Structure formats: C-alpha cells, structure tokens
Amino acid sequence: MHIFLGSDHRGFELKKQLMLWLNNRQVTFTDCGATEYTPDDDYNDYAKQVAQALLSSEDPESYGVLFCGSAQGMAMQANRYNGIRAAVCYNSTVAAEARSHNDANIACIPASNPNISTADILTTFLSTPALPDEKYQRRNHKLDE
C-alpha cells in the first residue's frame, strides 16, 4: 500500500501529524505538498498533484489523502480527473461507505473540525474494501463515462 498526501495551509499541521502516524505504522507515503506552510497557497495545486500521482501509480493498493479547511474544495478539484473518486470523509461511517459503495480512492478530510479523529477515519478508509455487488460497480463505472 502507498498513500499520496496533500494539503494546503489549513491542512498542513494535520498532514504532518498523519505523516508521523503513517511512519509509526510503516505505511509508505509520498508527500505531494505543501512541504512548507504558505498561508496564501491554493488547495487546487495539491489536489491535482495527488490525483495525478495516484493515477500514475502502478500499485493497485494506492490511495490519496487530502486536507484543507472543509475538504470540499480538495474533493471538487480531485474529482475532475477521470478515475479519481474523492470523498469528503468527516467521520468513520462516511469513510466506510465511501470505500464500500463508491470505491473511493481519495479521502478528503476537513482540517477545520477539531472533533474528528483523522486516525479513525483513515484506518476505516484504508481497511474497507469496495463491495463487489454489480449495482455499485455499475454506478462507479458511470462516474468515469
């Protein structure tokens, strides 16, 4: 498994915490930026970098994780790429359904909500398989048409 990470200034500290968490669990990752705190950066740039890296990855068990204030902008930008299914995951229930029903490959996590557990969300996201049911596969295929 390989994780591609990205954040703007609002998600920068949360991404740094997640990098330590991933290191402690020996999960490989690539930091696609921001690599330093820049208060006027644009989330779009990092969402594009993560989406492109994920699409270029030869590891079928690769995922992306994006952080910004609401996570909405990151999801909107990443979802402009055919083959990307980015979901805003603000709790573990949503993360599980994003994976199982929608085969989401990028978790967009809001940094502006201090009451969420990023570790719980990411653990759920990474451990939940996509359901093989025909209806889910059909619906997900339509996203890329």
C-alpha positions in Angstrom: 0.0 0.0 0.0 1.1 3.5 -0.8 -0.5 6.8 0.2 -0.2 10.1 -1.6 -0.7 13.1 0.7 -1.6 16.6 0.0 -2.7 19.7 2.0 -3.0 23.4 1.7 -2.1 25.8 4.6 -5.2 24.9 6.5 -4.5 21.2 6.5 -0.7 21.5 6.8 -0.4 20.6 10.5 -2.9 17.8 10.3 -1.0 16.3 7.4 2.3 16.5 9.4 0.6 14.6 12.2 -0.7 12.0 9.8 2.8 11.5 8.4 4.1 10.6 11.9 1.1 8.2 12.3 1.9 6.5 8.9 5.6 6.3 9.8 4.7 4.6 13.1 2.7 2.0 11.2 5.3 1.6 8.5 3.0 2.7 5.7 4.8 4.1 2.8 3.7 7.5 1.5 4.6 10.4 -0.7 4.1 14.0 0.4 2.8 15.8 -2.7 2.8 19.2 -0.9 2.6 21.6 0.6 6.1 20.9 2.0 6.1 24.2 4.0 3.4 26.4 5.5 2.4 29.0 3.0 -0.7 31.0 4.1 -1.8 32.1 0.7 -1.3 28.8 -1.2 -4.2 27.2 -3.3 -5.7 23.8 -2.4 -6.2 23.2 -6.1 -2.4 22.7 -6.7 -2.1 19.9 -4.1 -5.3 18.1 -5.1 -4.1 18.0 -8.7 -0.7 16.6 -7.6 -2.2 13.9 -5.5 -4.8 12.9 -8.2 -2.1 12.7 -10.9 0.3 10.7 -8.7 -2.5 8.3 -7.8 -3.4 7.8 -11.5 0.2 7.2 -12.4 0.8 4.7 -9.6 1.3 1.1 -10.6 0.3 -0.1 -7.1 -3.4 -1.0 -7.2 -3.4 -0.6 -3.4 -2.6 3.1 -3.6 -4.8 5.8 -2.1 -4.8 9.5 -1.7 -5.5 11.7 1.4 -6.1 15.4 1.1 -6.6 18.0 3.8 -7.9 21.5 3.6 -10.3 23.5 5.8 -13.6 22.0 4.7 -12.2 19.3 2.4 -14.9 20.3 -0.1 -12.5 22.2 -2.5 -10.0 19.3 -2.5 -12.7 16.8 -3.4 -14.1 19.1 -6.2 -10.7 19.6 -7.7 -9.6 15.9 -7.5 -12.8 14.6 -8.9 -12.1 16.5 -12.2 -9.8 13.6 -13.1 -11.3 10.5 -14.8 -10.6 7.6 -12.5 -10.5 9.6 -9.3 -13.3 9.1 -6.7 -12.5 11.6 -4.0 -14.9 11.7 -1.0 -15.2 14.1 1.9 -14.8 11.9 4.9 -15.7 13.7 8.1 -16.3 10.5 10.2 -15.6 6.8 10.0 -19.1 5.9 8.9 -18.8 8.1 5.9 -15.3 6.8 5.1 -16.6 3.2 5.2 -19.5 4.0 2.8 -17.2 6.0 0.5 -15.0 2.9 0.2 -17.6 0.2 0.2 -20.2 1.8 -2.0 -18.2 4.2 -4.1 -14.8 2.6 -4.2 -13.4 6.0 -3.3 -9.6 6.2 -3.8 -9.0 9.6 -2.1 -10.2 10.6 1.3 -10.6 14.3 1.8 -10.5 15.2 5.4 -11.6 18.6 6.8 -8.9 20.2 9.0 -11.3 22.8 10.4 -13.2 20.3 12.6 -11.1 19.6 15.8 -13.7 16.9 16.9 -12.8 14.4 14.2 -10.3 11.6 14.6 -8.2 11.5 11.5 -6.6 8.2 12.5 -10.0 6.6 12.9 -11.2 7.9 9.6 -8.1 6.8 7.8 -8.0 3.4 9.4 -11.6 2.8 8.3 -11.0 4.2 4.8 -7.9 2.0 4.2 -9.3 -1.2 5.7 -12.8 -1.1 4.0 -12.9 -3.0 0.7 -15.1 -1.9 -2.2 -18.2 -4.1 -2.4 -18.3 -6.4 -5.4 -22.1 -6.0 -5.9 -23.0 -5.3 -9.6 -25.0 -2.2 -8.7 -22.0 -0.5 -7.0 -19.7 -1.4 -9.9 -22.2 -0.1 -12.4 -22.7 3.2 -10.6 -19.0 3.7 -10.1 -18.3 3.0 -13.8 -20.8 5.7 -14.7 -18.6 8.2 -12.9 -15.9 7.7 -15.4 -18.0 7.8 -18.5 
